[in-house]
């Protein structure tokens, strides 16, 4: 499994542990049940910097929120919804320069 994917991640305040399951795209994680609730299996695909391929991390400076890669100075990215005329919204990385 890719090294960038940690053994445990937190999704919406709940811990998920990485699983070793073959199959579909993404890395499988299962929600922990030791705190109650049902076990939920999800697949995670981290958003990577289009320039260097490293995962993006959130950077907050006051009210200004963006995403930087773990590689350094590839730029500050923002997640935006974009739309092609006549089609549904798509999630995109946009670098404002």
N, C-alpha and C positions, 0 to 999 in steps of 0.2 A: 504494500500500500504506500501511496505517496507520503513522504516525510512531513509535508506541510499540514497534514491532517492530524490533529492532536488526538490522544486517547479519549479525552472527555471534552465536550463542548456544552455550552449553555444556550438553549433556544427558548426565548420568551420566558426566562427565569427558571427553566427546568433543565437538570443535567441529563445529558445523553452520552452513552459510552459507545465507542467505535466497535463494530462487529466485523467478523471475518466471514462474510457471506459472498459467494459468487453471484454474478448476475448482471442486472441492468446497470445503466450509467450511474455515476455518483458513488460516494463512499457511504456504506450503511452504518447508521447509528441507531441505538435503541434507547428509549427513555427509561430511566431508572425507576424501579417500582418500590425501592426501599423506603420511599417517603409517601407511599400510597399511590393510587391511580393505576391505570392500565399500562402495560408495556406497549409502546408505540414504536414501530420501525419506520425510519425515514432514510432518505438518501440525500447526501449533501454534496454539492459541487461548489467549492469556494470560487469567488470571483477573482480572476487573475488580471494583473496589469497587462494590457496588450503589447507593451514595449518589452518588458523583461520576463513576463510569465510568472512572477511571484505573487502570492496572495495580497489583496488589498486590505489595509487596516483603516479603521475610522479615525479621523483626526478632527478634534473639535477645538476651535479657538473662538471663545465667546459664543455668538449666535451663528458663526460660520462653521459649517460642517462639510467635510470632504473626505476623500479616501486617497491614501498614499500606499505605494507598494513597499514591501519589505526590502526591496533592492536599493532604495535611496531616492535619487532625484529624477524620476521619470515624469513627474508632474503631479498635479492635484486633480483627481478625477471626481466627478459627481455622478450619482445615479439619477437618471432622468427617464421619464416616460416620453417616448417619441412616437410619431404616427405618420404613416404614409397615407396619402389621400385615398379614402375608400377602404382602408384596412383597419384592423384592431390596433390598440396601443401595444407598444413593445418596450421592454426595459433595455436601456442603453447606458454605456459609460460615456460621459461627455467631458472633455478637457477644455476648460475655458482659458483662452490665451489673450 
